[in-house]
């Protein structure tokens, strides 16, 4: 009984990591030169069109362990607009989800001249999701429930919106995004599931250092789920080293929830808050990009080795020269 409770607690903490949402869960892959993945206002903000592919896997030795794949593109259109598209496939046991996001962003420049970065951006993503619950596998699980049909695959498609704004000023940046802004009824779930999937994301950072040596980028990401008031914060540090071929970079992210779960331990009832440590390493070679991300769940309650692995591949297209005199790798 004790081990079952620990397993359920670990499962709760893992699901809390992505805040049990519809759409793409917010992991730490935004640090892999991929802020557009969570902030629609960053579509077309950089001086290159960007294609990014990610593949994430949890618990390699477990059948039907959570996995996620994304393909994204964003680029500039004209002087002040950006567009983007994200395709994703998310699978977690008997539940899977596929979707697409179509993005438009508008960028307003307030610079006094052509080399000072002072840009305010607004973006909106139209989100199209399809959720699937495969009940045909339930009978084979050994945990058959008489109220489960066991012979059907439930499917449901629905629509939502992400709305955001970004401000980039010289070496500083800030982003604010509301994900799943529209309350949407999902027929695949019961009436006990809330229609409110709204989540608030706020991130900010500052880049400093010597371009000829090492650039440092501390940043934060704060998340708030509107319905449940669940909150978490990421504390990040990223470093860049430039070379003739491109740049090497690495990051370290620490995620901690403000909420937690209680579980039975040998000495009684204990509690644990979600805590993740995520190192990331990456390289930009000419127009190509590669990154590896490993997230590790800390604490007494965790499933398997508590490891999450992710690979990111990318290519930059139609790049223009670095326009601004700033330490702003997400723009220049």
N, C-alpha and C positions, 0 to 999 in steps of 0.2 A: 504493500500500500504506500509506504514511504517513497519508494522509487517511482511509482506512478505519479505521485504528487509532484515530485521533483521534475519529472519529465513534462508534465502539464505546465508547470511554472516556467521551465525553459522555453517551451513552445510559445507561451504568452509573451515572454521577453523578446523572442525573435520576431514575433508578429508586431510587437510594439516598435521594433526598430524601423519598420516601414509604416507604422501607424495605421495598419489595417485599412488601407485606402483602395479606391479604384484608380486605375491609371498606373503610371510608372512610379514605383516607390522611390523615395529620396534616400539614396545611399551617398557614398562619398565620391562617386565618380565625377561629380561636377568639378572636382579639383584637377581632373585630367584634361585640362583645356576644354571644358565642355559645360560652361555655365548656361548655354542655351538649353540644355537638357532640363533645367528646372526653372529658368527665367525666360519667358517668351520675348521680353523686351531686348534681349541680347541677340536676337536674330539679325544678322547683317551688321553687327556693331564693329566687327574686326576688319582688317584691311585685306583679308583673304576669304574666299568662300571655303567652308569647312565641311568635310564629310567625316563622320565618326561612327565606328562600329564597336559595340561593347557586348561581351558575353560574361555572364556572372553565374557561378555555381556554388551551392552550399552543400556541405556534407557529402563528399565524393563517394563514400562507400555506402550511402543510403539510397534505396530505391525511391523514386518519385520525390527526391529532395528538391527544394525550391531552386528554380533557375530563371534567368532573365536574359533576353537578347534585345538590343536596340540598334537601329540604323537611323542616323540623323544627317540632315543637310541644312545649312543656313548660309545665306549670302546677301550681298548688297544689291539693291535694284535702284539705279539712279543715284542721286546725291544724298537723299534723305530717307530712303525706305529700305527695309530688309524683309526677306521672306524665309520660311523654313518649313521643313516637314520632318516628322519623327514617326517611325514605325517600330512597334515593339511586340514581343511575345513573352508572356509571363506565365509560368506553370508552377503550381504548388500542390503536389498530390493529385487529388481528383478534381481540383479546381484549376482552370486555366483562363487566361485573358489575352486577347489580341486587340490592338488598337492603332490608331493613326491620329497625329496632331498636325494641323495645318496652321501656320503662323504668319501673321503680318506685324511688322514693327515700323515705327516712325521715329526718326532721330532728329532732334533739334539742336543746332549748334549755337552756342553763346560765346564763342571764342572771340577775343579781340583781334587775333590774327590767325594765319593758317597753321601755326605750329603749336599753339596752346590748346590742349584738350579741355573742353568744357561742354559736355554733351548730355542732354536729357532725352531719354528714350521711353517710348510707350509701346507695349506689345500685347497682342491677344492671340490665343490659340483656340481653334475650334477642335474639340476632342471627340473622336468616334470610337466607342468601345464595344467589344463583344465578349461577354462572359459565358463560360461553359462549365457545367457541373456534370461529370460523367458518373452516373449512378450504376452503370453496368458493371463497374468494378467492385461495387460495395459488397456484393454477395461473396466475392472471392477473398475479402479481407478477413473473414473469420469473426467479424463483429456485426452480423446481420441484424438489422432493425426492422421489425414487422411493418412499420409505417413507411419504409422506403420501398419504392416500386422495384428498383434494381434492374430495370430493363430499358431505361430511357437515358438520353443525354439532354439535359436541360440547357437551353441557350436563350440569351437575351441581349439585345443591342440597344444602346442608348447614347445620348449626346451630352456634352458639357463644355464649359469654357474655362480657360486660364487667362487671367488678366494681370499685367505687371508693369512696373516702371523701373528704370535704371538711371543712375546719375554717375557719370564718370568725369572727374575733375583732376587733371594732372595725374598724380600718383595715387589718388584716392578713388574708391568706388563704393556704391551702395545699390542694393536691389531689393525690391518689394514685390511679392507675387501672391495672388490669391488663386489657389488651385481648386478646381471643381466648384466654381463660383455659383453654379445653378443647382438648386435642389432637384434631384432626379429620382423618380421611382424606378427601382430595379425589380422586375417581376420575378426574376430567378430566386429572389430571397423572400422571406416572410415579412409580414407587416411589422414585425418587431425590429427589423433593420431600419435604421434612420435613412431618410432621403437626403440628409445634410452631410455631405462628404467634404465640406469646405475646409481648406487648410491654408494657413498664413505662413509664408516664408519671408524672412528678412535676413539678408547677408550684407556684410561690409568688410572692406579690407584696405590695406595700405601697403605700397611697395617702396622699399628703400634700399640703399646700398650703392655699390659701384658696378656699373654695367660691365667694366673690364675685368671685374673679379667675380663677386657674387651678389645677386639681388635677393632680398628677403621679402616675403609677403605673409604677414600675419593676417588672419581673417576669422570671421565667425559666421555661423549660420544658426538662426533661431527658428524653430518650428512650433506652431500652435494649431491644434485640431479644434475647430470651432465647436463641434457638438460635445465632445468629451472633456475639453480643456486640457488634454494631454500636451505636455511641453517637453522640448529637448533643446540642447544647444551643442553645436560643434565648435571646438577651438582648434584652429588650424595654423600650421606654419609650413610655408613652401619656400624652397630655395632654387635659384636658377644660376647656371654657369654656362656662359656663351663660348662657343668654339667656331672655327672657320666653317665647319660642316653644319652647324645648327646650335643646339643647346642640350645640355643634360639638366635634369631637374628632379627633385624629390620633395615629398610632402609627408607630414605626420599630422593625423587628425585624431582628436579625442571627442567622442560623443557621450553625453550623459543626459539621462532623462531627469525631469523634476518629479516624476511619479515612479511607482514601482509595484511590486507584487509581494505578497506574503506567502510563506511556505512552511511546512513542518520540517524541522531539523531534529537531530538527536536530542537536543536540549529544550525543545519546545517550538514556538513559532518564531521564525526569522523573516526578515524582509530584504529585498534586493532591488536596486534600481539598475536600469539598463546602462551599461558602460561598454563602449567599443573603443578599441585602439586600432587605427588604420594607417599603416605605412604605405606609401605609393612611390614608385620610381618610374621615370619616363625619359624618353629621348626624342628630340625633333631632329631628324636627319634630312636636310634640304626641305622638300615639301612633305615628307612622310613623318608620321608620329606613332610611337608605341608606348604603352604604359601598362604596368602590372600593379594591381591593388590587392592587398590582403587585409581583411578585417577580422579582428579577434575579439570575441565576447569574453569579458572578465567577470569574476564572481564565482561563488560556490555552485550556483545552479547553471548548468549549460549542457547542451546536447552534443554527443560525439566529441570532436575536438574543438567545437565552437568556431571553426574557421570558414571564411567566405573568400573565394578567389574570383578575381575579375581581370580580364584582358581588354584593353582598348586599342584599336587601330584607327589611324586617321590619315587623311591626305588633305593638303591645302591647295586650292586652285585659284587661278586668276589673281595672284597676289600683287598688290601695289607696294611701292616703297613705303618704308615707315614714315608716316606723315607728321607725327607729333613728337615734340621734344619732351618726353615724359617717360617715367618708368611704369609702363602700362602694358604688360604682355598680353592681356586679353583683348586689346585694341590694336596695338601696333603689330 
